[in-house]
Amino acid sequence: MLGGLGKLAAEGLAHRTEKATGEAVHAVEGVVKEVVEHAKEAGEKVIAEAFKKAQETGDKVVKEVTETVTHTVTNAVTHAAEGLGKLGQ
């Protein structure tokens, strides 16, 4: 009789251990999922910020190049007009 009780107790202990392990695994999975979600959000924010800065830099470069080209062309046309004006005198 005691052998049967010992076996029953061992089976009960094994069942409780298995249940507790399953619950622990589930809890760890939840934590890992949350950490991954936070990492994903942080990564997306970093990428978005990098794109924003790249866009701002690109916009600045385009503006500077446009201003330089406009200035250069204006000077060239002005000098050409002045040269033509002197030829006409």
C-alpha positions in Angstrom: 0.0 0.0 0.0 2.8 2.5 0.8 4.4 1.7 -2.5 1.2 2.8 -4.3 1.0 6.0 -2.2 4.6 6.8 -3.0 4.0 6.3 -6.7 0.8 8.4 -6.5 2.7 11.2 -4.6 5.5 11.1 -7.2 3.0 11.4 -10.1 1.3 14.3 -8.3 4.7 16.0 -7.8 5.6 15.4 -11.4 2.3 16.9 -12.6 2.7 20.0 -10.4 6.3 20.4 -11.5 5.3 20.1 -15.2 2.5 22.7 -14.7 4.8 25.1 -12.9 7.4 24.7 -15.6 4.8 25.4 -18.3 3.6 28.5 -16.4 7.2 29.7 -16.1 7.9 29.1 -19.8 4.7 31.1 -20.6 5.7 34.0 -18.4 9.2 34.0 -20.0 7.7 34.0 -23.5 5.6 37.0 -22.5 8.6 38.9 -21.2 10.6 38.1 -24.3 7.8 39.1 -26.6 7.5 42.5 -24.7 11.3 43.0 -24.9 11.3 42.3 -28.7 8.3 44.7 -29.2 10.2 47.5 -27.3 13.4 46.8 -29.3 11.4 46.9 -32.5 9.8 50.2 -31.6 13.1 51.7 -30.6 14.7 50.5 -33.8 11.9 52.0 -35.9 12.3 55.3 -34.1 16.1 55.3 -34.7 15.6 54.5 -38.4 12.9 57.2 -38.7 15.1 59.7 -37.1 18.0 58.8 -39.3 15.8 59.2 -42.4 14.6 62.5 -41.1 18.1 63.8 -40.6 19.2 62.5 -44.0 16.2 64.2 -45.6 17.0 67.5 -43.8 20.6 67.3 -44.9 19.6 66.5 -48.5 17.2 69.4 -48.5 19.9 71.7 -47.2 22.4 70.5 -49.9 19.8 71.0 -52.6 19.0 74.5 -51.4 22.7 75.4 -51.2 23.4 74.0 -54.7 20.4 75.8 -56.1 21.5 79.1 -54.6 25.1 78.6 -55.9 23.9 77.8 -59.4 21.5 80.7 -59.4 24.2 83.1 -58.3 26.7 81.7 -60.8 24.2 82.0 -63.7 23.1 85.4 -62.6 26.7 86.6 -62.5 27.5 85.1 -65.9 24.4 86.7 -67.5 25.3 90.0 -65.9 28.9 89.9 -67.1 27.7 88.9 -70.6 25.2 91.8 -70.7 27.8 94.2 -69.5 30.2 92.9 -72.2 27.6 93.3 -74.9 26.8 96.7 -73.6 30.4 97.8 -74.0 30.5 96.3 -77.5 27.5 98.4 -78.5 29.0 101.7 -77.4 
